[in-house]
Amino acid sequence: MRACTCRGQMPGSGHAPGRRRAFLLIPFMCLLTMEGKATAAAGPHGTVDLITEVTSIQSARSFWAGLRFQLEKGWHIYWINPGDSGEPPKVQWTLPAGFHAGPLHWPTPRRIQDHSLVDYGYQDEVLLPAQIQPPASLGAVHEVQLRATVKWLVCREICLPARADLNLTLPVVKGVQGKPSAWHSLFAKTRASLPRPAPQSWRLSVTPEGQRFLLKVDTGEPETAAIFFPLEPDQVENAAQQRVNSSSRGFQLELQKSDLLPKPVRRLAGLLVLASGQGYVIQAPVDAYRSEKDSLNPSQRKAK
């Protein structure tokens, strides 16, 4: 086995100082498994692995790779919008010539309450997958090595930053599709949990009303529960209760405006999770944009 150093880092934060958690800088070690098998990096209060859905690859045929986090009970990492504190995991790929990596895909997150803060993220186990595209020809290459530098925060009252350098060697086969790996079912489960585009039949609108946004969603049928995860920070108050008012054709969701809202918004973009647990990506236009501008306090209007 070989050892590599995983270094703690102090990340930046776009959140207001009063909402930041304490960040600690700590050095720690991670262990890499034997050459040719998946790497396993031990970080603070959890591990991260670089895994693939197949055991071998072919030229021109894309495949799924991913970062698999396993976290100790009570600790979490972050979604693409972390909520009241934190930062999402970041990856920098180092791939063979001609290979290209797509963006990370983000499963539906959870609302994680921590005292007066609400974060958006993941607990226990989560896979962040990405598609890898090999070149049209791999020539006489018999194996390839994937490398990934990963930076993440793991939090529970305090946040511990970490970094790991992961690598994975895969054989190259010709004319035969690679067999599913031991992680195939996890990749399938994760893909099923990825948010979907909102159905075109839905009708969405947002009405600003004082310190609230009223998000109206017409799905064509009754809905009993919904949670909104904003993609943009500082639009809604993350820790505020989201009240659902059901109707025969959908619902209205009451969202509290963020105290840090810098200017009127033309649309609310985010993830809407219904009672079934399925998440939908939405872009809801804000009605009466001018009236919302007028609802800003005098200092904000002067800044405009």
C-alpha positions in Angstrom: 0.0 0.0 0.0 1.1 3.6 -0.5 0.4 6.6 1.6 -0.5 10.1 0.5 -0.9 13.3 2.4 -4.4 14.8 2.6 -4.1 18.5 3.6 -6.7 20.6 5.4 -7.5 23.9 3.6 -9.2 27.1 4.6 -11.9 27.7 2.0 -13.5 31.0 1.2 -17.1 31.7 2.0 -19.7 33.9 0.4 -21.9 33.9 3.5 -22.3 36.7 6.0 -19.9 36.5 8.9 -22.6 36.0 11.4 -23.6 32.8 9.7 -20.3 31.1 9.3 -19.3 28.1 11.3 -15.9 27.8 12.8 -13.3 26.3 10.3 -10.4 24.2 11.6 -7.2 23.5 9.8 -6.0 20.0 10.4 -3.4 17.8 8.7 -4.3 14.2 8.2 -3.2 11.1 6.3 -5.1 9.0 3.8 -4.3 5.5 2.5 -4.4 4.4 -1.1 -5.3 0.8 -1.9 -3.2 -1.5 -4.1 -2.4 -0.4 -7.6 -5.2 -1.2 -10.1 -8.0 -1.0 -7.6 -10.1 1.9 -6.3 -8.6 4.4 -3.9 -9.9 5.0 -0.4 -9.0 8.3 1.3 -9.6 8.6 5.0 -10.6 12.2 5.9 -11.9 13.7 9.1 -15.1 11.8 10.1 -15.5 9.9 6.9 -13.9 8.6 3.7 -14.0 9.3 0.0 -13.5 6.8 -2.8 -13.0 7.2 -6.6 -15.2 4.4 -8.2 -16.5 3.5 -11.6 -19.6 1.7 -12.8 -17.6 -0.7 -15.1 -14.6 -2.9 -14.5 -13.0 -2.0 -17.9 -13.4 0.6 -20.6 -13.5 0.9 -24.4 -12.5 3.7 -26.8 -15.3 6.1 -27.7 -17.7 4.6 -25.1 -18.5 6.9 -22.2 -18.7 5.5 -18.7 -19.7 6.7 -15.2 -17.1 7.5 -12.5 -17.9 9.1 -9.1 -16.8 10.3 -5.7 -18.3 8.1 -3.0 -18.4 9.8 0.4 -19.1 7.8 3.6 -19.7 9.9 6.6 -19.8 9.3 10.3 -23.2 9.7 11.9 -24.2 13.4 12.4 -21.6 14.8 10.0 -22.5 16.1 6.5 -21.1 17.5 3.3 -22.7 20.1 1.0 -25.0 20.4 -2.0 -24.1 22.8 -4.8 -25.8 25.6 -2.8 -24.7 24.8 0.7 -27.3 26.9 2.5 -26.3 29.0 5.5 -22.7 27.8 5.6 -20.1 25.7 3.9 -19.0 24.9 0.4 -19.7 22.0 -1.9 -17.1 19.4 -2.8 -14.8 20.3 -5.7 -12.9 18.0 -8.0 -10.1 18.6 -10.4 -9.6 15.7 -12.9 -6.2 14.6 -14.4 -7.1 12.3 -17.2 -5.1 10.6 -20.1 -4.8 12.5 -23.4 -8.2 12.7 -25.2 -10.3 11.9 -22.2 -12.9 14.4 -21.0 -14.9 14.6 -17.7 -18.4 16.0 -17.5 -19.7 18.0 -14.5 -20.6 16.4 -11.2 -24.2 15.4 -10.8 -25.9 16.3 -7.6 -28.5 14.0 -6.0 -31.5 15.6 -4.2 -30.1 17.0 -0.9 -31.5 17.2 2.6 -32.3 20.2 4.8 -29.9 19.8 7.7 -30.8 21.7 10.8 -28.0 22.8 13.1 -29.1 25.2 15.8 -30.3 28.4 14.0 -28.7 27.3 10.7 -30.0 25.2 7.9 -27.6 23.6 5.5 -28.3 21.8 2.2 -26.3 18.6 1.9 -25.8 14.9 2.4 -25.3 12.6 5.4 -24.3 8.9 5.7 -23.4 7.9 2.1 -23.6 9.8 -1.1 -22.2 9.4 -4.6 -21.4 12.4 -6.8 -21.2 10.9 -10.3 -19.7 12.3 -13.5 -19.5 10.9 -17.1 -16.1 10.2 -18.6 -15.7 10.2 -22.3 -12.6 8.3 -23.8 -11.2 9.3 -27.2 -12.3 7.7 -30.4 -9.2 5.5 -30.4 -7.0 4.3 -27.6 -4.5 2.6 -29.9 -2.3 0.0 -28.2 -3.1 1.2 -24.7 -3.8 -1.6 -22.3 -4.8 0.4 -19.2 -5.5 4.0 -18.2 -5.2 5.9 -14.9 -7.8 8.3 -13.7 -6.7 10.9 -11.1 -8.9 13.2 -9.1 -8.0 15.9 -6.6 -10.9 16.4 -4.3 -11.5 19.2 -1.8 -14.5 19.1 0.6 -15.8 20.3 4.0 -17.3 17.9 6.5 -19.4 19.7 9.2 -21.2 19.2 12.5 -21.2 22.4 14.5 -17.7 23.0 13.2 -16.4 22.5 9.7 -13.2 20.5 8.9 -11.7 21.1 5.4 -9.9 18.4 3.6 -8.1 17.4 0.4 -7.3 14.0 -1.1 -5.5 12.9 -4.3 -7.3 9.8 -5.6 -6.3 7.5 -8.5 -7.8 4.5 -10.2 -6.4 2.2 -12.9 -8.7 0.6 -15.4 -8.0 -2.0 -18.1 -8.8 -1.2 -21.7 -10.7 -3.9 -23.7 -11.6 -4.0 -27.4 -14.8 -5.2 -28.9 -16.3 -6.3 -25.5 -18.4 -4.1 -23.3 -17.0 -3.7 -19.8 -18.7 -5.7 -17.1 -20.6 -3.9 -14.4 -18.5 -3.3 -11.3 -19.5 -4.0 -7.7 -20.8 -0.3 -7.6 -23.3 -0.7 -10.5 -26.3 -0.7 -8.2 -25.1 2.4 -6.3 -24.7 4.3 -9.6 -28.2 3.2 -10.8 -29.7 4.2 -7.4 -28.0 7.6 -7.6 -29.1 8.3 -11.1 -32.7 7.5 -10.0 -32.3 10.1 -7.3 -31.1 12.9 -9.5 -33.5 15.8 -10.0 -35.5 15.9 -13.2 -36.6 18.9 -15.3 -40.0 20.1 -14.3 -42.7 18.7 -16.6 -43.7 21.1 -19.3 -47.3 20.9 -18.2 -46.6 22.5 -14.9 -47.5 26.2 -14.4 -45.1 28.1 -12.1 -45.2 31.7 -10.8 -43.9 33.7 -7.9 -45.7 36.6 -6.3 -43.7 38.9 -3.9 -45.8 39.8 -0.9 -44.0 41.9 1.8 -41.2 39.7 3.2 -42.5 36.6 1.5 -42.3 34.9 -1.9 -45.5 33.0 -2.8 -44.4 30.2 -5.1 -47.5 28.9 -7.0 -47.2 25.5 -8.7 -49.9 24.0 -10.8 -49.1 20.3 -11.3 -52.7 19.3 -12.3 -53.2 17.2 -9.2 -53.2 17.7 -5.4 -49.9 17.9 -3.6 -49.6 17.6 0.1 -45.9 18.4 0.7 -43.1 20.3 -1.0 -39.6 21.7 -0.1 -37.8 24.3 -2.2 -34.0 24.3 -2.4 -32.8 27.5 -4.0 -29.9 27.3 -6.5 -28.9 30.9 -5.8 -27.7 32.0 -2.3 -29.3 34.9 -0.3 -32.7 34.8 -2.0 -34.7 33.0 0.6 -34.2 32.5 4.3 -32.9 28.9 4.5 -33.9 28.3 8.1 -37.4 29.7 7.8 -40.4 27.3 7.7 -41.8 26.7 4.3 -45.6 26.5 4.6 -47.5 24.5 2.0 -51.1 25.4 1.1 -52.5 22.6 -1.0 -55.2 22.9 -3.7 -56.9 20.5 -6.0 -54.4 21.3 -8.8 -51.1 21.8 -6.9 -50.0 24.0 -4.1 -48.7 27.4 -3.0 -45.4 27.5 -1.0 -44.6 30.4 1.3 -41.0 31.3 1.3 -39.4 34.0 3.5 -37.2 36.5 1.7 -33.6 36.5 2.8 -32.4 39.5 4.9 -29.4 39.5 2.5 -31.5 39.8 -0.7 -29.4 42.4 -2.5 -32.0 43.4 -5.2 -35.3 42.3 -6.7 -35.2 38.9 -8.5 -36.7 38.2 -11.8 -37.0 34.4 -11.2 -36.5 31.8 -8.5 -34.4 28.9 -9.7 -34.0 25.8 -7.6 -35.0 22.3 -6.8 -38.6 21.5 -5.8 -39.0 18.2 -3.9 -42.5 16.8 -3.6 -43.9 14.3 -1.1 -42.7 11.4 -3.2 -39.1 12.5 -2.7 -38.6 13.2 -6.4 -36.8 16.5 -7.1 -37.6 18.8 -10.0 -35.5 21.6 -11.4 -37.6 24.8 -11.8 -37.3 28.3 -13.0 -40.3 30.3 -11.7 -40.8 33.8 -13.0 -41.5 36.5 -10.4 -44.7 38.4 -11.0 -44.9 42.1 -10.4 -41.2 42.6 -10.6 -41.7 46.4 -10.2 -43.7 46.0 -7.0 -41.0 43.8 -5.5 -38.5 46.5 -6.3 -40.7 49.0 -4.5 -40.8 46.7 -1.4 -37.1 47.1 -0.8 -36.1 49.2 2.1 -35.1 52.9 1.4 -31.3 52.2 1.6 -31.6 49.3 -0.9 -33.7 51.5 -3.3 -31.0 54.2 -3.0 -28.3 51.7 -3.9 -30.2 50.8 -7.0 
